[in-house]
Amino acid sequence: MTDAFPLDDRGLLLGDGLFETLLWTGGDLPHLDAHLARMAAGCETLGLPVFDLDEARALCRAAPGEAGLGEVRAAVRLTLTAGSGGRGLDRPSAPVPRLAATAAAAAVVTTPVDLALASTRRNEGSPAARLKTLSYVDNVLARAEARTAGADEAVMRNNHGDLACAGAANLFWVAGGSLFTPALHCGVLDGLTRRRVIAAARALDVDVHEVASGAEALDAAEAVFLTNSLVGVRPARRFEGETFGPHALVERLREATQS
């Protein structure tokens, strides 16, 4: 927890910064160092100074207790901004980033997800498409489209029409006994749960393909599921006109990657 950001903060004014969403299990942050490493790599990509890792760890660990959630499952959000700095686009010559962490209750999700194809596209040509930046308005719009269509979550394509991700999750599907997921160059976040699912599938001798595929790949899939740090592996029930039932491989991957 920190004081409110000032009105000249670049994260507020320009979306200049990064965030991570971590699972607090009620006593632990199982993948804290992996989240911090990804944020540090994002700072390098954005040309921001490396933040104080010890400060970030302390903020994340303190946030659940400060929110009265120390003993329950919660989502911890770590936010890094580029700090204050002048008018317009140019950063100061020596940016001083700001860090803050907050926590909110996060119940276990037990229901499958209904998906809808969004018209809002992912810009695969932008470095921001592969980072958790503070500029998430495209994801906000895609999720709103899905909700308007009566679904829970959006499936986003990139500007080439290739599948990219969900509004707030990585995307997977099963076909012919193999596992498929959009390749990172499609404008995909290198999700931490995504990494664990791929590793678990390979450990089970399942062929894994990171691909550039159109939405028709989901029409032919045996199963579709989403992944992120809060939901783990969440099976899909519907995508547009297609319906999916339980699938043994999806359940095995869910069990193998539980935090």
N, C-alpha and C positions, 0 to 999 in steps of 0.2 A: 504494500500500500504506500502511496506517495501523495504529496500535495497535488492539486489539480494542475494540469498543464497550462502554461500561459497562452494568451491568445496569439502570440507570435511563434508558437511552436510549429515547426515544419511538418510534423506528422499530422497535426490538425489542419493546417492550411493547404498542404500539398500531398498528403498521403506518403510523405518521405520517411519511411521506416519499415519495420518488420514486426511480426508477432509470432508467438508459438502458443498452442493450446495443449496443455498437459493434463493427464489423468492423475488425480489425487485419489488414492484407494481408500482413504480413511486413516492413513498412517504413513503413506509412502508415495513418492513420485518415481515409478519404476524406470522410466526412460529419460530422466532429467538430463543426463549428460549428452545423450544423443540429440535431444531438442536444442540444447545450448550449442552443440557443435554445428547443427544445421543453421542456427541463427548467426553464428560467427561466420560461416561460409557465405551466408547472405549478405552480411556486412561487407565482406571482401568484394562480392559482385557489385554492390551498390556504391563502393568507394567510401564506406563509413569506417570510422575507427573501431577497432575491436573493443567491445565493452568489457567491464570488470566481471569475470566469470563468478568470482566469489560473491559479489554483490547480487548477481542474478540468481544464484542458488539460494541465497538467504531470502531474497524477496519471494521466490516461488514457494519455499518451505514455510514461510511465515503467513502467506496469503490465506490459506484455509482457516487457520486459527483466528486471524483478524476478522474474518467473515463469519465466525461462529460455526465453522464447518469442519473443524479439526478431526472429528470422528466419523464423518460420513463421506460418501463418494462425491467428488466435486471436480469441476473443470477449473483449472488454473490457467489464466491467460497472462503471459509475459509480453509486454509491449515495449518496443524500443523505437524511439523517434530520433530523427537527426538533430533534435534540439532547436534552439532559437537561432534566427539568423537572417537579418536584413529583409529587403523587399524583393519580390519576384522569385525567379527560379534559382539563382546562384546561391550556393551554400557559402557560409563564411569560410575563410581559409583554413580554420582549425575547428571543425564542428565539435560540439560537446553533446553527445547523445544523452537522452533521458531514458531511464528504465522505470517501469512500474509493473506490478503484478496484482491481479485481482482474482477472486474465486467465486464461483457460483455452484449451487447444487446441481448434480448431474445424475439422474436416476439411470439405472441399467435399462437399455433399450432391448426389449424382447420380441417386438413385432417385426415382421418383414416390411420392406419399404416399397412403396409404389412410385414408379419413375415416369417422367414425361420428358420428351425431347424439347429442349429450349431453342429458341431462335437466336438468343444472345450467344455470341461466339467468343472463344478463347483466342487471344492473339499470340500464336505460337512464335512469332518473330520477336517478341519482347522478353528480355531477361526476367521481367516481373512475373511472367506466366509460370515460371518454375520456382518462384519464391512465395513465401507467405508475407506479402507486403501489406501495408495499410491501405492500399488502393484496391479494394475488393468490390467495387460497385458492380462490375459485370456479374460476379457471383450473386450479389444481392438481387439483381434484375432477373437472372436465370431462376433463382429460387422462387421469386414472386410469380414468374410465368408458370412454374410447376404447380404452385399452390392454386393459382387461378384455374388451372386445368384439372384440379381435384386430386393432384398427386402430392406426395410428401417431399420429393426431391427432384432436381433437374439433372438431365444428362446433357453435357455441353460438348459441342464440336468445336474444332478450330476453324480458321479461315479457309482451309483446304477441304473442309467437310469431314475430316477425320475425327473419330471419337477422342475426347481428351479426358474428361473427368465428370464428377458430379459437382453440385454447387459447393459442397464442403466435404468432399471425400474423393478418394481414388476409386477407379472403376475396374472391375474384373468380370470375365465371363468364362464359362466352361463349354467346350465343344469338342466332340470326338475324343473325350477323355483327357484332353490337354487344357492347360490354363492359359488364358490370354489377358493382356492388359495393354492399354495405350502406351506407346514408347514415350520416353521423357521429351524427345524432340517435338512431340505433338503439342507441347505447351502444358506439360504435366508436372505437378509438384512431386518431388522425390519423397513421397510419404514414408514415414517411419514404419507404420503398420504395413504399407505396401511392400517395403523391403523384407519384413519378417514373413509375410505371406509367400513371397517369391522364394525365400530361403526354405520355408517349411515345405512348399510344394516340391522343390528339388530334392529335399531330404526324403520325400515320399516317392521319389523316382517318377514324378509327374513332369511331363514336358511343359516348359514355360516359354511363352512367346510374347515379346514386347513388340507391338505392331502398330502400323498406321492402317486403320480400318474404318469404313463407313458405318453408319448406324445399322445397316442391314445385318451386320455381324451379330447384333443382339437378337434379331428376329430368328436367327438360326441356332441360337445358343440353347444348351441344356439347362443352364443356370446362370444367373447374374448376381453379383454382390458388390457391396461398397465396403471401403475400409477407411477408418481414421482412428485417431488415438483415443477418442471417447467411446465410439460404438464397437471398436474392434472389427470383426467381420459381421456385416449385416446383409442377409440374403434379400434379394428383390422378389416381390410377389407378382408385380405387373410392370411391363414397359409398353406403353402405347397399347396395341391390341394383343400383345403376347402375355401369357401367364406362365409362371414358373412354380413348381412344387419344391419340396425339400430335396436336397441333393447330398449324397454321402460325402463327396469330396469337399464341398463347402463346409460341412459340419466338421470334418477332420481338420481342415485348415483353421476353422474357428477355435477348436480345442487346442491346436498346436500353438496358437499365437495369443492366447489369453494372457493378459498381464498378471 
